[in-house]
Amino acid sequence: MNNGKPNWWSRPSSTPEAARIPSPPPSGDADGDGDFPLPAPQQAAGAEVSDLTDPAGPTVPVETTDGAARHEAAADASAAPAEPTVLLTKSEPPAPADEAPTAHLPVTGGHPADAPPADAPPAPVSESPGGDTTHAAQPAPQPLHAPDEYRTPPYGEPGPWAPAPPVQRPPAPVPPQQAQVPPVPPHPQPHPQTHGQGGGLPPQAGAPWVQYDPWGAGGAGLPPAPAKKSRKGLAVAGALVFALVTGVIGGGIGAYVERNGGLTTVELPQAAGGDTDRAPDSVAGIAAGALPGVVTLHVKGGGSSGTGTGFVLDAKGHILTNNHVVDGAESSEDITVTFSSGETARAKVVGKDTGYDLAVVQVTGVSGLKPLPLGNSDNVRVGDPVVAIGAPFDLSNTVTSGIISAKERPITAGGEKGDGSDISYVDALQTDAPINPGNSGGPLLDSKGRVIGINSAIRAAGGGSGDGEGGSASQPGSIGLGFAIPINQGKRVAEELINTGKATHPVIGVSLDMQFNGDGARVGEKGKDGTASVTPGGPAAKAGLRPGDVITKVDGQRVHNGEELIVKIRAHRPGDRLELTLTRNGKELTKTLTLGSSQGT
């Protein structure tokens, strides 16, 4: 079109008949409103079209059953009662989805103002003999808006330039005065049209707005219908939840029953309270009687500290222990004594002896002391039950028990100084009662609760001997080989330390060759500093011993080296008579002597 008005372009209609409709020439209508005149319908073959005008009523286009359109008017307004003109026509395509359902206005080229009033009653509908639906002429309702000069004729129907609105519009509310048109039964159309824009369904009132797509597929853009909840699924879910809850509750109840043995309170049978006294010769009886007389010593000094055990000798506060327990103390401020009751006191060193590994300390200002009775170690026999009390690893008042495993075990302990001045020689009692570091100085009791030994050393697993503070570094613990100083020797040394502050050692007056590898103890050729190996005027010289003699027995007991000879001699008191068996130049000789005395250190 080139009439000074804008051209509307859209995709060509797919309907072949619409493409054959010629474009109307640009001209104004009879009233000069500038609207496009409706094109005359195409005349089908064999159809006859006539225009009948009724001055008294509206003109209604009539299309015959063979497709020819014609106008029919009343011949005489006075010949028949006033009735609306009836028009036989084919069903028209439904109105587009974006227009409100309104009645078609018959057009004869006149102005729309000639339409009948909107409140006219609807015309009855009848069916023609040819099967077409007969509609009574309806008074045309007033248009909703002024005529659009840019509309594509026929208005609201497919045309050669059908404009596509950019946005889908909601259906306009129907005015109360607008006449309702009854639905027309659908008839086969040569070119059926789909409802709604884009081939979808017409929008429903209250439906959510969607983006309009003129070229979209049918149904695109419409919201999906909400899925209906399945009652069966809800039932299954509820059953699963119920099973889970019951399983958890059942598991909790089962666990409680398994741990507690049931839902009721459990009361276990128990013996009634009875007599707590024990026989005096039982381990419990021995421990109960001896514990009040056993003490724990904490010693510091010389840059180190240690723990040991001791036992009360008398009511004056004298306590016997090992020398290596208190050797590092320099004053009474360095030794703390703790009794079994928990009471503590300071102690001072009365005397100590390295050769016997014994020491005596004293506490003052302490009342209620309970001395332990002393037994006789000469009466001990192998297999006798014994009880050891001490503080292993600082665990005070620890009680262990065992038996006497052996007697007169010659052992040496100490030797850390390297010159031999700190070596102790003990003819010990061997026991399997557990003794550990901290037991040193504690009592070894017989079945009557009497002290028969002073626990002093243990044998470590590495093969070396050690004292009660640890012994060998390979395993500083009990392996069932413990050694105690016989109380007979301990009593003599303790008495000397209390009375004089020094202990005496029995001697025979010879220097031994400690490097001799043969069986027995050999008298050396020279003594220390080149002096004579046999002390002139000493016990050995008086008995007739010479350098090179090998001593093999002491009072009939075999000795295998020099250490054992010293142990056997120190097991006696100075002044005791001994019988020595020796070999000289392949001959065995027996000599008798009286033991001398030397001052200990």
Buried (B, 14 or more C-beta within 10 A) or exposed (E): BEEEEEEBEEEEBEBEEBEEBEEBEEEEBEEEEEBBBBEEBEEBEEBEBEEBEBEEBBBBBBBBBEBBBBBBBBEEEEEEEEEBBBBBBEBEBBBBBBBEEBBBBBBEEBEBEEBBEBEBEBBEEEEEEEEBBBBBBBBBBBBEEEBEEEBBBBBBBBBBBBEEEEEBEEBEEEEEEBBEBEEEEEEEEEEEBEBBBBBBBBBEEEEEEBEBBEEBEEEEBBEEEEEEEEEEEEEEEEEEEEEEEEEEEEEEEEEEEEEEEEEEEEEEEEEEEEEEEBEEEBBBBBBBBBBBBBBBBBBBBEEEEBBBBBBBBEEEBBBBBBBBBBBBBEEBEBBBBBBBEEEBBBBBBBBBBBBBBBBBBBBEEBEEBBBBEBBEBEEBEEEBBBBBBBBBEEEBBBBBBBBBBEBBBBBBBBEEEEEEEBBBBBBBBBBBBBBBBBBBBBBBBBBEBBBBBBBBBBBBEEEEBBBBBBBBEEBBBBEBBBBBBBBBBBBBBBEBBBEEEBBBBBBBBBBBBEEBEEEBBBBBEEBEEEEBBBBEEBBBBBBBBEBBBBBBBBEEBEBEBBBBBBBBBBBBEBEEEBEBBBBBEEEEBEBEBBBBEEEBE
